[in-house]
Amino acid sequence: MENHNIDPKMLEMLVCPFTKTRLELSADGKELVSHAARLAFPIEKGVPLMVLDGARHLKEDELR
């Protein structure tokens, strides 16, 4: 099983690379979510992959 943990201090400093807004950790801890950009960025081995090619578009029900 992969470790998706991200350092809380790093999370405080990170912003969405597109909207420059705050990111939230997903409930399962596997993604950083930008509600403003409607994107979720994966976290692999504690490192967020903050590139558009790796991002997942959020569905309408995930934006609530």
PDB file of N, CA, C, O and CB in Angstrom:
ATOM      1  N   MET A   1       0.843  -1.192   0.000  1.00  0.00           N
ATOM      2  CA  MET A   1       0.000   0.000   0.000  1.00  0.00           C
ATOM      3  C   MET A   1       0.882   1.247   0.000  1.00  0.00           C
ATOM      4  O   MET A   1       1.841   1.331   0.768  1.00  0.00           O
ATOM      5  CB  MET A   1      -0.956   0.003   1.225  1.00  0.00           C
ATOM      6  N   GLU A   2       0.563   2.208  -0.853  1.00  0.00           N
ATOM      7  CA  GLU A   2       1.334   3.434  -0.947  1.00  0.00           C
ATOM      8  C   GLU A   2       1.038   4.361   0.215  1.00  0.00           C
ATOM      9  O   GLU A   2      -0.068   4.378   0.755  1.00  0.00           O
ATOM     10  CB  GLU A   2       1.052   4.135  -2.256  1.00  0.00           C
ATOM     11  N   ASN A   3       2.036   5.121   0.583  1.00  0.00           N
ATOM     12  CA  ASN A   3       1.863   6.134   1.614  1.00  0.00           C
ATOM     13  C   ASN A   3       1.529   7.455   0.930  1.00  0.00           C
ATOM     14  O   ASN A   3       2.357   8.001   0.200  1.00  0.00           O
ATOM     15  CB  ASN A   3       3.142   6.265   2.504  1.00  0.00           C
ATOM     16  N   HIS A   4       0.339   7.968   1.157  1.00  0.00           N
ATOM     17  CA  HIS A   4      -0.101   9.206   0.526  1.00  0.00           C
ATOM     18  C   HIS A   4       0.015  10.397   1.469  1.00  0.00           C
ATOM     19  O   HIS A   4      -0.405  11.503   1.128  1.00  0.00           O
ATOM     20  CB  HIS A   4      -1.531   9.067   0.046  1.00  0.00           C
ATOM     21  N   ASN A   5       0.582  10.177   2.651  1.00  0.00           N
ATOM     22  CA  ASN A   5       0.638  11.253   3.641  1.00  0.00           C
ATOM     23  C   ASN A   5       1.407  12.449   3.105  1.00  0.00           C
ATOM     24  O   ASN A   5       2.417  12.308   2.416  1.00  0.00           O
ATOM     25  CB  ASN A   5       1.281  10.756   4.937  1.00  0.00           C
ATOM     26  N   ILE A   6       0.906  13.617   3.437  1.00  0.00           N
ATOM     27  CA  ILE A   6       1.570  14.862   3.051  1.00  0.00           C
ATOM     28  C   ILE A   6       1.813  15.669   4.316  1.00  0.00           C
ATOM     29  O   ILE A   6       0.972  15.698   5.215  1.00  0.00           O
ATOM     30  CB  ILE A   6       0.716  15.676   2.011  1.00  0.00           C
ATOM     31  N   ASP A   7       2.946  16.313   4.379  1.00  0.00           N
ATOM     32  CA  ASP A   7       3.312  17.120   5.532  1.00  0.00           C
ATOM     33  C   ASP A   7       2.308  18.271   5.681  1.00  0.00           C
ATOM     34  O   ASP A   7       2.103  19.034   4.737  1.00  0.00           O
ATOM     35  CB  ASP A   7       4.767  17.663   5.389  1.00  0.00           C
ATOM     36  N   PRO A   8       1.681  18.400   6.858  1.00  0.00           N
ATOM     37  CA  PRO A   8       0.688  19.471   7.067  1.00  0.00           C
ATOM     38  C   PRO A   8       1.251  20.872   6.815  1.00  0.00           C
ATOM     39  O   PRO A   8       0.529  21.745   6.334  1.00  0.00           O
ATOM     40  CB  PRO A   8       0.148  19.398   8.485  1.00  0.00           C
ATOM     41  N   LYS A   9       2.524  21.097   7.130  1.00  0.00           N
ATOM     42  CA  LYS A   9       3.131  22.413   6.892  1.00  0.00           C
ATOM     43  C   LYS A   9       3.250  22.688   5.394  1.00  0.00           C
ATOM     44  O   LYS A   9       3.079  23.823   4.950  1.00  0.00           O
ATOM     45  CB  LYS A   9       4.524  22.499   7.560  1.00  0.00           C
ATOM     46  N   MET A  10       3.545  21.639   4.614  1.00  0.00           N
ATOM     47  CA  MET A  10       3.609  21.805   3.168  1.00  0.00           C
ATOM     48  C   MET A  10       2.223  22.143   2.623  1.00  0.00           C
ATOM     49  O   MET A  10       2.085  22.998   1.748  1.00  0.00           O
ATOM     50  CB  MET A  10       4.162  20.528   2.496  1.00  0.00           C
ATOM     51  N   LEU A  11       1.210  21.475   3.141  1.00  0.00           N
ATOM     52  CA  LEU A  11      -0.160  21.714   2.689  1.00  0.00           C
ATOM     53  C   LEU A  11      -0.573  23.171   2.915  1.00  0.00           C
ATOM     54  O   LEU A  11      -1.280  23.752   2.091  1.00  0.00           O
ATOM     55  CB  LEU A  11      -1.131  20.773   3.417  1.00  0.00           C
ATOM     56  N   GLU A  12      -0.136  23.758   4.024  1.00  0.00           N
ATOM     57  CA  GLU A  12      -0.453  25.160   4.317  1.00  0.00           C
ATOM     58  C   GLU A  12       0.147  26.111   3.287  1.00  0.00           C
ATOM     59  O   GLU A  12      -0.418  27.173   3.026  1.00  0.00           O
ATOM     60  CB  GLU A  12       0.044  25.531   5.706  1.00  0.00           C
ATOM     61  N   MET A  13       1.282  25.744   2.701  1.00  0.00           N
ATOM     62  CA  MET A  13       1.985  26.620   1.758  1.00  0.00           C
ATOM     63  C   MET A  13       1.554  26.433   0.308  1.00  0.00           C
ATOM     64  O   MET A  13       1.736  27.334  -0.510  1.00  0.00           O
ATOM     65  CB  MET A  13       3.461  26.388   1.862  1.00  0.00           C
ATOM     66  N   LEU A  14       0.992  25.289  -0.014  1.00  0.00           N
ATOM     67  CA  LEU A  14       0.645  25.000  -1.404  1.00  0.00           C
ATOM     68  C   LEU A  14      -0.641  25.689  -1.835  1.00  0.00           C
ATOM     69  O   LEU A  14      -1.590  25.808  -1.060  1.00  0.00           O
ATOM     70  CB  LEU A  14       0.512  23.509  -1.604  1.00  0.00           C
ATOM     71  N   VAL A  15      -0.654  26.140  -3.079  1.00  0.00           N
ATOM     72  CA  VAL A  15      -1.858  26.699  -3.692  1.00  0.00           C
ATOM     73  C   VAL A  15      -2.018  26.058  -5.066  1.00  0.00           C
ATOM     74  O   VAL A  15      -1.078  25.480  -5.610  1.00  0.00           O
ATOM     75  CB  VAL A  15      -1.778  28.269  -3.801  1.00  0.00           C
ATOM     76  N   CYS A  16      -3.203  26.168  -5.606  1.00  0.00           N
ATOM     77  CA  CYS A  16      -3.467  25.653  -6.941  1.00  0.00           C
ATOM     78  C   CYS A  16      -2.557  26.385  -7.931  1.00  0.00           C
ATOM     79  O   CYS A  16      -2.495  27.614  -7.910  1.00  0.00           O
ATOM     80  CB  CYS A  16      -4.977  25.825  -7.325  1.00  0.00           C
ATOM     81  N   PRO A  17      -1.854  25.655  -8.793  1.00  0.00           N
ATOM     82  CA  PRO A  17      -0.961  26.313  -9.750  1.00  0.00           C
ATOM     83  C   PRO A  17      -1.702  27.136 -10.809  1.00  0.00           C
ATOM     84  O   PRO A  17      -1.084  27.942 -11.504  1.00  0.00           O
ATOM     85  CB  PRO A  17      -0.105  25.278 -10.434  1.00  0.00           C
ATOM     86  N   PHE A  18      -2.992  26.946 -10.935  1.00  0.00           N
ATOM     87  CA  PHE A  18      -3.762  27.650 -11.962  1.00  0.00           C
ATOM     88  C   PHE A  18      -4.536  28.839 -11.403  1.00  0.00           C
ATOM     89  O   PHE A  18      -4.558  29.909 -12.012  1.00  0.00           O
ATOM     90  CB  PHE A  18      -4.721  26.692 -12.633  1.00  0.00           C
ATOM     91  N   THR A  19      -5.172  28.657 -10.246  1.00  0.00           N
ATOM     92  CA  THR A  19      -6.006  29.722  -9.674  1.00  0.00           C
ATOM     93  C   THR A  19      -5.346  30.436  -8.498  1.00  0.00           C
ATOM     94  O   THR A  19      -5.818  31.486  -8.063  1.00  0.00           O
ATOM     95  CB  THR A  19      -7.329  29.151  -9.230  1.00  0.00           C
ATOM     96  N   LYS A  20      -4.268  29.875  -7.988  1.00  0.00           N
ATOM     97  CA  LYS A  20      -3.547  30.419  -6.820  1.00  0.00           C
ATOM     98  C   LYS A  20      -4.420  30.445  -5.570  1.00  0.00           C
ATOM     99  O   LYS A  20      -4.198  31.251  -4.666  1.00  0.00           O
ATOM    100  CB  LYS A  20      -3.044  31.832  -7.121  1.00  0.00           C
ATOM    101  N   THR A  21      -5.416  29.557  -5.525  1.00  0.00           N
ATOM    102  CA  THR A  21      -6.295  29.459  -4.362  1.00  0.00           C
ATOM    103  C   THR A  21      -5.881  28.271  -3.499  1.00  0.00           C
ATOM    104  O   THR A  21      -5.098  27.416  -3.915  1.00  0.00           O
ATOM    105  CB  THR A  21      -7.774  29.324  -4.801  1.00  0.00           C
ATOM    106  N   ARG A  22      -6.424  28.244  -2.301  1.00  0.00           N
ATOM    107  CA  ARG A  22      -6.133  27.211  -1.307  1.00  0.00           C
ATOM    108  C   ARG A  22      -6.500  25.819  -1.816  1.00  0.00           C
ATOM    109  O   ARG A  22      -7.471  25.649  -2.554  1.00  0.00           O
ATOM    110  CB  ARG A  22      -6.883  27.504  -0.009  1.00  0.00           C
ATOM    111  N   LEU A  23      -5.711  24.833  -1.413  1.00  0.00           N
ATOM    112  CA  LEU A  23      -5.987  23.432  -1.724  1.00  0.00           C
ATOM    113  C   LEU A  23      -6.452  22.723  -0.467  1.00  0.00           C
ATOM    114  O   LEU A  23      -6.064  23.087   0.644  1.00  0.00           O
ATOM    115  CB  LEU A  23      -4.737  22.732  -2.315  1.00  0.00           C
ATOM    116  N   GLU A  24      -7.288  21.708  -0.648  1.00  0.00           N
ATOM    117  CA  GLU A  24      -7.747  20.889   0.470  1.00  0.00           C
ATOM    118  C   GLU A  24      -7.325  19.451   0.230  1.00  0.00           C
ATOM    119  O   GLU A  24      -7.288  18.983  -0.908  1.00  0.00           O
ATOM    120  CB  GLU A  24      -9.288  20.991   0.648  1.00  0.00           C
ATOM    121  N   LEU A  25      -7.011  18.765   1.300  1.00  0.00           N
ATOM    122  CA  LEU A  25      -6.705  17.345   1.218  1.00  0.00           C
ATOM    123  C   LEU A  25      -8.011  16.574   1.087  1.00  0.00           C
ATOM    124  O   LEU A  25      -8.963  16.824   1.828  1.00  0.00           O
ATOM    125  CB  LEU A  25      -5.896  16.870   2.461  1.00  0.00           C
ATOM    126  N   SER A  26      -8.056  15.642   0.149  1.00  0.00           N
ATOM    127  CA  SER A  26      -9.272  14.842  -0.037  1.00  0.00           C
ATOM    128  C   SER A  26      -9.523  13.977   1.192  1.00  0.00           C
ATOM    129  O   SER A  26      -8.618  13.745   1.993  1.00  0.00           O
ATOM    130  CB  SER A  26      -9.159  13.957  -1.304  1.00  0.00           C
ATOM    131  N   ALA A  27     -10.740  13.508   1.332  1.00  0.00           N
ATOM    132  CA  ALA A  27     -11.128  12.703   2.493  1.00  0.00           C
ATOM    133  C   ALA A  27     -10.266  11.457   2.636  1.00  0.00           C
ATOM    134  O   ALA A  27      -9.958  11.040   3.753  1.00  0.00           O
ATOM    135  CB  ALA A  27     -12.592  12.304   2.389  1.00  0.00           C
ATOM    136  N   ASP A  28      -9.874  10.859   1.514  1.00  0.00           N
ATOM    137  CA  ASP A  28      -9.050   9.649   1.578  1.00  0.00           C
ATOM    138  C   ASP A  28      -7.556   9.959   1.646  1.00  0.00           C
ATOM    139  O   ASP A  28      -6.741   9.046   1.780  1.00  0.00           O
ATOM    140  CB  ASP A  28      -9.330   8.771   0.376  1.00  0.00           C
ATOM    141  N   GLY A  29      -7.189  11.244   1.556  1.00  0.00           N
ATOM    142  CA  GLY A  29      -5.798  11.656   1.666  1.00  0.00           C
ATOM    143  C   GLY A  29      -4.952  11.363   0.443  1.00  0.00           C
ATOM    144  O   GLY A  29      -3.725  11.433   0.512  1.00  0.00           O
ATOM    145  N   LYS A  30      -5.583  11.038  -0.673  1.00  0.00           N
ATOM    146  CA  LYS A  30      -4.838  10.664  -1.880  1.00  0.00           C
ATOM    147  C   LYS A  30      -4.701  11.793  -2.892  1.00  0.00           C
ATOM    148  O   LYS A  30      -3.974  11.660  -3.876  1.00  0.00           O
ATOM    149  CB  LYS A  30      -5.503   9.498  -2.538  1.00  0.00           C
ATOM    150  N   GLU A  31      -5.402  12.911  -2.654  1.00  0.00           N
ATOM    151  CA  GLU A  31      -5.392  14.008  -3.621  1.00  0.00           C
ATOM    152  C   GLU A  31      -5.457  15.355  -2.920  1.00  0.00           C
ATOM    153  O   GLU A  31      -5.956  15.469  -1.800  1.00  0.00           O
ATOM    154  CB  GLU A  31      -6.559  13.871  -4.599  1.00  0.00           C
ATOM    155  N   LEU A  32      -4.939  16.376  -3.603  1.00  0.00           N
ATOM    156  CA  LEU A  32      -5.146  17.757  -3.200  1.00  0.00           C
ATOM    157  C   LEU A  32      -6.197  18.325  -4.132  1.00  0.00           C
ATOM    158  O   LEU A  32      -6.085  18.205  -5.352  1.00  0.00           O
ATOM    159  CB  LEU A  32      -3.811  18.594  -3.245  1.00  0.00           C
ATOM    160  N   VAL A  33      -7.215  18.941  -3.559  1.00  0.00           N
ATOM    161  CA  VAL A  33      -8.372  19.381  -4.334  1.00  0.00           C
ATOM    162  C   VAL A  33      -8.393  20.903  -4.451  1.00  0.00           C
ATOM    163  O   VAL A  33      -8.257  21.624  -3.463  1.00  0.00           O
ATOM    164  CB  VAL A  33      -9.675  18.878  -3.691  1.00  0.00           C
ATOM    165  N   SER A  34      -8.566  21.369  -5.686  1.00  0.00           N
ATOM    166  CA  SER A  34      -8.783  22.784  -5.966  1.00  0.00           C
ATOM    167  C   SER A  34     -10.222  22.931  -6.429  1.00  0.00           C
ATOM    168  O   SER A  34     -10.562  22.581  -7.559  1.00  0.00           O
ATOM    169  CB  SER A  34      -7.771  23.331  -7.044  1.00  0.00           C
ATOM    170  N   HIS A  35     -11.073  23.459  -5.535  1.00  0.00           N
ATOM    171  CA  HIS A  35     -12.474  23.657  -5.905  1.00  0.00           C
ATOM    172  C   HIS A  35     -12.600  24.745  -6.966  1.00  0.00           C
ATOM    173  O   HIS A  35     -13.460  24.663  -7.843  1.00  0.00           O
ATOM    174  CB  HIS A  35     -13.314  24.021  -4.668  1.00  0.00           C
ATOM    175  N   ALA A  36     -11.747  25.761  -6.888  1.00  0.00           N
ATOM    176  CA  ALA A  36     -11.807  26.864  -7.849  1.00  0.00           C
ATOM    177  C   ALA A  36     -11.498  26.394  -9.268  1.00  0.00           C
ATOM    178  O   ALA A  36     -12.138  26.837 -10.222  1.00  0.00           O
ATOM    179  CB  ALA A  36     -10.833  27.967  -7.446  1.00  0.00           C
ATOM    180  N   ALA A  37     -10.523  25.500  -9.411  1.00  0.00           N
ATOM    181  CA  ALA A  37     -10.147  24.992 -10.737  1.00  0.00           C
ATOM    182  C   ALA A  37     -10.911  23.722 -11.107  1.00  0.00           C
ATOM    183  O   ALA A  37     -10.840  23.250 -12.242  1.00  0.00           O
ATOM    184  CB  ALA A  37      -8.649  24.718 -10.787  1.00  0.00           C
ATOM    185  N   ARG A  38     -11.642  23.174 -10.134  1.00  0.00           N
ATOM    186  CA  ARG A  38     -12.375  21.916 -10.331  1.00  0.00           C
ATOM    187  C   ARG A  38     -11.433  20.772 -10.712  1.00  0.00           C
ATOM    188  O   ARG A  38     -11.724  19.960 -11.590  1.00  0.00           O
ATOM    189  CB  ARG A  38     -13.448  22.091 -11.414  1.00  0.00           C
ATOM    190  N   LEU A  39     -10.283  20.743 -10.009  1.00  0.00           N
ATOM    191  CA  LEU A  39      -9.270  19.729 -10.276  1.00  0.00           C
ATOM    192  C   LEU A  39      -8.833  19.060  -8.981  1.00  0.00           C
ATOM    193  O   LEU A  39      -8.901  19.649  -7.902  1.00  0.00           O
ATOM    194  CB  LEU A  39      -8.061  20.349 -10.991  1.00  0.00           C
ATOM    195  N   ALA A  40      -8.383  17.813  -9.113  1.00  0.00           N
ATOM    196  CA  ALA A  40      -7.794  17.077  -7.996  1.00  0.00           C
ATOM    197  C   ALA A  40      -6.421  16.591  -8.439  1.00  0.00           C
ATOM    198  O   ALA A  40      -6.288  15.924  -9.465  1.00  0.00           O
ATOM    199  CB  ALA A  40      -8.708  15.875  -7.543  1.00  0.00           C
ATOM    200  N   PHE A  41      -5.411  16.930  -7.664  1.00  0.00           N
ATOM    201  CA  PHE A  41      -4.035  16.559  -7.970  1.00  0.00           C
ATOM    202  C   PHE A  41      -3.630  15.363  -7.113  1.00  0.00           C
ATOM    203  O   PHE A  41      -3.804  15.402  -5.895  1.00  0.00           O
ATOM    204  CB  PHE A  41      -3.075  17.754  -7.737  1.00  0.00           C
ATOM    205  N   PRO A  42      -3.096  14.306  -7.714  1.00  0.00           N
ATOM    206  CA  PRO A  42      -2.732  13.118  -6.945  1.00  0.00           C
ATOM    207  C   PRO A  42      -1.515  13.367  -6.052  1.00  0.00           C
ATOM    208  O   PRO A  42      -0.676  14.221  -6.336  1.00  0.00           O
ATOM    209  CB  PRO A  42      -2.453  11.952  -7.886  1.00  0.00           C
ATOM    210  N   ILE A  43      -1.447  12.598  -4.970  1.00  0.00           N
ATOM    211  CA  ILE A  43      -0.291  12.607  -4.078  1.00  0.00           C
ATOM    212  C   ILE A  43       0.336  11.225  -4.167  1.00  0.00           C
ATOM    213  O   ILE A  43      -0.324  10.219  -3.908  1.00  0.00           O
ATOM    214  CB  ILE A  43      -0.690  12.974  -2.589  1.00  0.00           C
ATOM    215  N   GLU A  44       1.608  11.181  -4.534  1.00  0.00           N
ATOM    216  CA  GLU A  44       2.318   9.907  -4.634  1.00  0.00           C
ATOM    217  C   GLU A  44       3.527   9.931  -3.716  1.00  0.00           C
ATOM    218  O   GLU A  44       4.413  10.774  -3.857  1.00  0.00           O
ATOM    219  CB  GLU A  44       2.748   9.621  -6.095  1.00  0.00           C
ATOM    220  N   LYS A  45       3.553   8.998  -2.776  1.00  0.00           N
ATOM    221  CA  LYS A  45       4.645   8.883  -1.802  1.00  0.00           C
ATOM    222  C   LYS A  45       4.889  10.201  -1.075  1.00  0.00           C
ATOM    223  O   LYS A  45       6.031  10.589  -0.828  1.00  0.00           O
ATOM    224  CB  LYS A  45       5.931   8.429  -2.498  1.00  0.00           C
ATOM    225  N   GLY A  46       3.789  10.886  -0.736  1.00  0.00           N
ATOM    226  CA  GLY A  46       3.878  12.126   0.014  1.00  0.00           C
ATOM    227  C   GLY A  46       4.169  13.360  -0.816  1.00  0.00           C
ATOM    228  O   GLY A  46       4.288  14.459  -0.274  1.00  0.00           O
ATOM    229  N   VAL A  47       4.285  13.192  -2.139  1.00  0.00           N
ATOM    230  CA  VAL A  47       4.611  14.315  -3.018  1.00  0.00           C
ATOM    231  C   VAL A  47       3.420  14.630  -3.922  1.00  0.00           C
ATOM    232  O   VAL A  47       2.992  13.768  -4.690  1.00  0.00           O
ATOM    233  CB  VAL A  47       5.871  14.002  -3.867  1.00  0.00           C
ATOM    234  N   PRO A  48       2.877  15.849  -3.847  1.00  0.00           N
ATOM    235  CA  PRO A  48       1.761  16.208  -4.727  1.00  0.00           C
ATOM    236  C   PRO A  48       2.256  16.433  -6.155  1.00  0.00           C
ATOM    237  O   PRO A  48       3.267  17.099  -6.374  1.00  0.00           O
ATOM    238  CB  PRO A  48       1.043  17.472  -4.205  1.00  0.00           C
ATOM    239  N   LEU A  49       1.532  15.872  -7.118  1.00  0.00           N
ATOM    240  CA  LEU A  49       1.868  16.043  -8.530  1.00  0.00           C
ATOM    241  C   LEU A  49       0.976  17.154  -9.081  1.00  0.00           C
ATOM    242  O   LEU A  49      -0.174  16.919  -9.452  1.00  0.00           O
ATOM    243  CB  LEU A  49       1.680  14.697  -9.341  1.00  0.00           C
ATOM    244  N   MET A  50       1.518  18.347  -9.125  1.00  0.00           N
ATOM    245  CA  MET A  50       0.737  19.549  -9.415  1.00  0.00           C
ATOM    246  C   MET A  50       0.849  19.971 -10.882  1.00  0.00           C
ATOM    247  O   MET A  50       1.168  21.122 -11.181  1.00  0.00           O
ATOM    248  CB  MET A  50       1.189  20.689  -8.517  1.00  0.00           C
ATOM    249  N   VAL A  51       0.585  19.038 -11.784  1.00  0.00           N
ATOM    250  CA  VAL A  51       0.610  19.334 -13.214  1.00  0.00           C
ATOM    251  C   VAL A  51      -0.743  18.988 -13.820  1.00  0.00           C
ATOM    252  O   VAL A  51      -1.418  18.062 -13.370  1.00  0.00           O
ATOM    253  CB  VAL A  51       1.749  18.554 -13.928  1.00  0.00           C
ATOM    254  N   LEU A  52      -1.125  19.730 -14.832  1.00  0.00           N
ATOM    255  CA  LEU A  52      -2.435  19.538 -15.440  1.00  0.00           C
ATOM    256  C   LEU A  52      -2.601  18.138 -16.014  1.00  0.00           C
ATOM    257  O   LEU A  52      -3.673  17.544 -15.899  1.00  0.00           O
ATOM    258  CB  LEU A  52      -2.657  20.566 -16.525  1.00  0.00           C
ATOM    259  N   ASP A  53      -1.554  17.609 -16.628  1.00  0.00           N
ATOM    260  CA  ASP A  53      -1.644  16.274 -17.229  1.00  0.00           C
ATOM    261  C   ASP A  53      -1.970  15.188 -16.209  1.00  0.00           C
ATOM    262  O   ASP A  53      -2.574  14.174 -16.557  1.00  0.00           O
ATOM    263  CB  ASP A  53      -0.346  15.934 -17.926  1.00  0.00           C
ATOM    264  N   GLY A  54      -1.577  15.391 -14.958  1.00  0.00           N
ATOM    265  CA  GLY A  54      -1.830  14.391 -13.934  1.00  0.00           C
ATOM    266  C   GLY A  54      -3.082  14.646 -13.120  1.00  0.00           C
ATOM    267  O   GLY A  54      -3.483  13.806 -12.315  1.00  0.00           O
ATOM    268  N   ALA A  55      -3.709  15.806 -13.323  1.00  0.00           N
ATOM    269  CA  ALA A  55      -4.886  16.186 -12.538  1.00  0.00           C
ATOM    270  C   ALA A  55      -6.140  15.486 -13.045  1.00  0.00           C
ATOM    271  O   ALA A  55      -6.257  15.123 -14.215  1.00  0.00           O
ATOM    272  CB  ALA A  55      -5.084  17.700 -12.577  1.00  0.00           C
ATOM    273  N   ARG A  56      -7.068  15.315 -12.114  1.00  0.00           N
ATOM    274  CA  ARG A  56      -8.364  14.715 -12.433  1.00  0.00           C
ATOM    275  C   ARG A  56      -9.419  15.811 -12.333  1.00  0.00           C
ATOM    276  O   ARG A  56      -9.447  16.569 -11.364  1.00  0.00           O
ATOM    277  CB  ARG A  56      -8.699  13.510 -11.473  1.00  0.00           C
ATOM    278  N   HIS A  57     -10.287  15.889 -13.341  1.00  0.00           N
ATOM    279  CA  HIS A  57     -11.386  16.859 -13.305  1.00  0.00           C
ATOM    280  C   HIS A  57     -12.442  16.374 -12.318  1.00  0.00           C
ATOM    281  O   HIS A  57     -12.842  15.210 -12.347  1.00  0.00           O
ATOM    282  CB  HIS A  57     -12.008  17.061 -14.725  1.00  0.00           C
ATOM    283  N   LEU A  58     -12.890  17.270 -11.447  1.00  0.00           N
ATOM    284  CA  LEU A  58     -13.897  16.920 -10.451  1.00  0.00           C
ATOM    285  C   LEU A  58     -15.280  16.863 -11.080  1.00  0.00           C
ATOM    286  O   LEU A  58     -15.616  17.652 -11.963  1.00  0.00           O
ATOM    287  CB  LEU A  58     -13.882  17.923  -9.296  1.00  0.00           C
ATOM    288  N   LYS A  59     -16.066  15.920 -10.609  1.00  0.00           N
ATOM    289  CA  LYS A  59     -17.455  15.786 -11.055  1.00  0.00           C
ATOM    290  C   LYS A  59     -18.313  16.768 -10.263  1.00  0.00           C
ATOM    291  O   LYS A  59     -17.918  17.223  -9.189  1.00  0.00           O
ATOM    292  CB  LYS A  59     -17.973  14.314 -10.875  1.00  0.00           C
ATOM    293  N   GLU A  60     -19.481  17.089 -10.796  1.00  0.00           N
ATOM    294  CA  GLU A  60     -20.392  18.040 -10.136  1.00  0.00           C
ATOM    295  C   GLU A  60     -20.663  17.672  -8.681  1.00  0.00           C
ATOM    296  O   GLU A  60     -20.651  18.541  -7.810  1.00  0.00           O
ATOM    297  CB  GLU A  60     -21.710  18.111 -10.893  1.00  0.00           C
ATOM    298  N   ASP A  61     -20.907  16.390  -8.413  1.00  0.00           N
ATOM    299  CA  ASP A  61     -21.239  15.977  -7.044  1.00  0.00           C
ATOM    300  C   ASP A  61     -20.047  16.083  -6.097  1.00  0.00           C
ATOM    301  O   ASP A  61     -20.234  16.066  -4.881  1.00  0.00           O
ATOM    302  CB  ASP A  61     -21.761  14.552  -7.044  1.00  0.00           C
ATOM    303  N   GLU A  62     -18.833  16.192  -6.619  1.00  0.00           N
ATOM    304  CA  GLU A  62     -17.645  16.338  -5.782  1.00  0.00           C
ATOM    305  C   GLU A  62     -17.400  17.801  -5.405  1.00  0.00           C
ATOM    306  O   GLU A  62     -16.572  18.085  -4.539  1.00  0.00           O
ATOM    307  CB  GLU A  62     -16.421  15.772  -6.503  1.00  0.00           C
ATOM    308  N   LEU A  63     -18.095  18.708  -6.032  1.00  0.00           N
ATOM    309  CA  LEU A  63     -17.889  20.134  -5.786  1.00  0.00           C
ATOM    310  C   LEU A  63     -18.732  20.665  -4.645  1.00  0.00           C
ATOM    311  O   LEU A  63     -18.577  21.822  -4.256  1.00  0.00           O
ATOM    312  CB  LEU A  63     -18.188  20.915  -7.029  1.00  0.00           C
ATOM    313  N   ARG A  64     -19.600  19.870  -4.111  1.00  0.00           N
ATOM    314  CA  ARG A  64     -20.489  20.316  -3.026  1.00  0.00           C
ATOM    315  C   ARG A  64     -19.837  20.189  -1.686  1.00  0.00           C
ATOM    316  O   ARG A  64     -20.446  20.520  -0.669  1.00  0.00           O
ATOM    317  CB  ARG A  64     -21.774  19.532  -3.030  1.00  0.00           C
TER     318      ARG A  64
END
